[in-house]
Amino acid sequence: MTVQLACLAQDVPVEGTYRVELEDDAGKIVEVAVVRDSDGTLHAINDVCSHGAVSLSEGEVDGCFIECWLHGSRFDLRTGQPDSPPAVRPIPVYPLTLDGDRVLVDVDTTV
């Protein structure tokens, strides 16, 4: 597991997102949305909608879901599974750990 500093916990708004670009082991840039749900739990997901290929970090957080701003698909922040069309494919969810206030994400592994 290769963890990287994504941001500080204070950077992520309540029921909001913080977009970062991290590099995987192969040197490829991975777009990540660090999301705080309504309970205050932080999640790390791939920032690209599996249906419309747009940034999910621009969508709205509702409970443990994020809604794509373009077509309205919603994804579970814990599993990446869509719960409403038009998306039918899940998005990657990455392991996230907290080290004090530091948010660490591993983009080489999915949950």
Secondary structure, 3 states (H helix, E strand, C coil): CCCEEEEEHHHCCCCEEEEEEEECCCCCEEEEEEEECCCCCEEEEECECCCCCCEHHHCEEECCEEECCCCCCEEECCCCCECCCCCCCCCCEECEEEECCEEEECCCCCC
